[in-house]
Every structure is written in C-alpha cells, then in structure tokens.
Amino acid sequence: MIAWLKWAADYAIWDLLNTIIIFISAVLGFSVIFWTRKRVRNLNFFTQRRRDNSSYPLKVYIEIRNYTGRSVVISSPYYKYGDLRPDPNARGDSPSGDYEMKFPDTTQQELREVDYLIRNGENVSTWIPIDQQHTDQEVDEAIRNRRVAILYCMCTWLEEKPRVHKLNRKI
C-alpha cells in the first residue's frame, strides 16, 4: 500500500483527483445557483385569449393557481414575447425586450403589484397585452403551442427554511 501511495505521488495522481473533485463541486455549485425550473408541480398556469374595450383590447389572460401545499411569493416577474407582437402601449424595456408583469392591487381593479403572495389553494390573475392586429386564430395557435411569451420570475416557498427557485415558464 505504501508503494502505491509513493507511486501516486510521483505521478501526480493526487493532484488529478483534487482537480476532478474541485471540478465536480464547481459544476454542482453552479447548477444549484443558476439552474432554473421550467415547471413546478401543482403551480398551475391557465391561459386564454380575451378581447374587450379596455386600454389593451387584446390580451392573453393568465391565471396562476397554487396547489403545492405551501404558500409562494412570486417576485421579479417579467416576460419576453414569443411569436406574437406586443401591444404598442405595453410597458417594458425596449432594448432588452423584457416586459413588466404585474399583479392586482388590494382593490383587484388594477395591475400594480410586482410581488404577489399566493397561499395554498388560492390563485392570482394577470395578463399579457397583445397587438390587436393579430387574429383570434393566431393568438389561439400561440397559446396552444405555448409560444405567446416566456415568463421569468423568482418563486420563494414559505416554509421553515424558505426555498427560492428561478422559474422560466412558456406561456
């Protein structure tokens, strides 16, 4: 055994093992920090097209339902459009293509909140404004193929030890 240890030291086997261990640890660490989820079980998204006579006449309505067994805070939400064009009045950062997603305030009349607590068994609704020049068939096709937009947000699960996940969800 001692001879093998001397041989391993002579041929830098220990350095190689240390390098492999550090590399594996770095990959695992980065995956925990930067890994995003595409889906959270029982955090359900329901989408449908809506037309009305509001400031944004065509929109994709989104209802987020929480049946995970825990309360969750949705924060830092934004989205990027997919196959559909944004409404000309949509609020966002033009150079990056990031658009604001907001949730209803306490009156449930206007979308003003950027963070939202969804208790287990509750839901929240919001919407994405779409260019009204799109036909209903185009919007329905984009919804069916989940190509309206990609929603980016942070989900903080309220538990004894809160957990945070990045969520990238195709809408």
C-alpha positions in Angstrom: 0.0 0.0 0.0 2.8 2.4 0.8 4.5 1.7 -2.5 1.2 2.6 -4.3 0.9 5.8 -2.4 4.5 6.8 -3.3 3.8 5.8 -7.0 0.6 8.0 -6.9 2.6 10.9 -5.5 5.3 10.5 -8.1 2.9 10.6 -11.0 0.7 13.4 -9.5 -2.4 11.2 -9.1 -3.4 13.2 -6.0 -3.4 16.4 -8.0 -5.5 14.9 -10.6 -8.0 13.6 -8.0 -8.1 17.0 -6.4 -8.8 18.7 -9.7 -11.6 16.2 -10.5 -13.2 16.8 -7.1 -13.0 20.6 -7.4 -14.5 20.4 -10.9 -17.4 18.3 -9.8 -18.0 20.6 -6.8 -18.0 23.6 -9.1 -20.4 22.1 -11.6 -22.8 21.1 -8.7 -22.5 24.6 -7.1 -23.2 26.4 -10.4 -26.2 24.2 -11.1 -27.7 25.0 -7.8 -27.1 28.7 -8.2 -28.1 29.1 -11.9 -30.4 26.1 -12.5 -33.9 27.3 -13.5 -37.1 25.3 -13.4 -39.4 25.0 -16.4 -42.3 23.7 -14.2 -43.2 23.5 -10.5 -45.6 20.6 -9.8 -49.1 21.9 -8.8 -48.3 25.5 -9.5 -50.6 25.6 -12.5 -50.9 28.2 -15.3 -54.2 28.6 -17.1 -54.2 30.8 -20.3 -56.8 32.1 -22.6 -57.4 34.9 -25.2 -59.6 37.8 -24.2 -60.9 40.8 -26.2 -62.5 43.8 -24.6 -62.8 47.6 -24.8 -60.1 48.4 -22.4 -56.7 50.2 -22.9 -55.3 46.9 -24.1 -58.1 45.4 -26.3 -56.4 42.0 -26.9 -54.7 40.2 -24.1 -53.7 36.7 -23.1 -55.2 36.2 -19.7 -53.1 34.2 -17.2 -54.3 32.6 -14.0 -51.7 31.1 -11.7 -53.1 28.6 -9.2 -51.2 27.3 -6.2 -51.9 23.7 -5.1 -48.4 22.9 -3.9 -49.3 22.6 -0.3 -47.2 25.7 0.6 -47.5 29.5 0.2 -45.3 31.0 -2.5 -44.2 34.6 -3.2 -43.8 35.3 -6.9 -41.3 38.2 -7.4 -39.3 39.9 -10.1 -41.7 38.8 -12.8 -41.1 39.8 -16.4 -41.7 38.2 -19.8 -40.4 38.2 -23.3 -42.8 37.9 -26.2 -42.6 34.8 -28.4 -44.5 34.6 -31.8 -46.9 37.5 -31.1 -46.2 41.2 -31.2 -46.7 43.3 -28.1 -49.4 45.9 -27.9 -47.9 49.3 -28.8 -48.7 50.6 -25.3 -47.1 47.6 -23.5 -44.7 48.7 -20.7 -41.2 47.3 -20.9 -37.5 47.8 -21.7 -37.3 48.1 -25.5 -33.6 47.3 -25.9 -33.8 44.0 -24.0 -37.3 43.0 -24.9 -38.2 42.5 -21.2 -41.8 43.5 -20.4 -43.2 44.1 -16.9 -45.6 41.6 -15.4 -47.8 43.0 -12.6 -50.4 41.6 -10.3 -53.6 43.0 -8.9 -53.5 45.5 -6.1 -55.7 45.1 -3.0 -58.8 46.5 -4.9 -58.3 43.8 -7.5 -59.0 46.5 -10.1 -55.6 47.4 -11.4 -52.3 45.6 -12.0 -49.8 47.4 -9.8 -48.0 44.9 -7.6 -44.6 43.4 -8.7 -44.6 40.8 -5.9 -47.5 38.6 -5.0 -48.2 36.1 -2.2 -50.3 33.1 -3.3 -51.4 31.0 -0.4 -52.0 27.3 -1.0 -55.4 26.8 -2.7 -55.5 30.4 -3.9 -54.9 31.9 -7.4 -53.9 35.2 -9.0 -54.6 36.5 -12.4 -52.7 38.8 -14.7 -52.4 39.3 -18.5 -50.1 40.0 -21.4 -51.1 42.7 -23.8 -51.0 41.6 -27.5 -51.1 43.7 -30.6 -54.8 43.9 -31.6 -53.9 43.4 -35.3 -53.4 39.7 -34.6 -56.4 37.5 -35.4 -58.0 35.3 -32.8 -56.8 32.2 -34.6 -53.1 33.4 -34.4 -53.4 34.1 -30.7 -55.2 30.8 -30.1 -52.5 28.9 -32.0 -49.7 30.7 -30.0 -51.5 29.7 -26.7 -51.9 26.1 -27.9 -48.2 25.9 -28.8 -47.1 27.9 -25.7 -45.4 30.5 -27.9 -47.0 33.7 -26.5 -44.2 34.6 -24.2 -41.7 33.2 -21.7 -42.4 34.2 -18.1 -39.4 34.7 -15.8 -39.8 35.0 -12.1 -38.5 34.0 -8.7 -40.6 31.7 -6.5 -40.0 31.8 -2.8 -41.6 28.9 -1.0 -42.6 29.9 2.6 -41.5 27.1 4.8 -39.5 26.7 8.0 -36.4 27.1 5.7 -37.6 29.2 2.7 -36.5 27.9 -0.7 -36.0 30.0 -3.8 -36.3 28.8 -7.4 -36.0 30.6 -10.6 -38.9 29.8 -12.9 -38.9 30.2 -16.7 -42.3 29.2 -17.9 -43.5 29.2 -21.5 -46.9 30.7 -21.8 
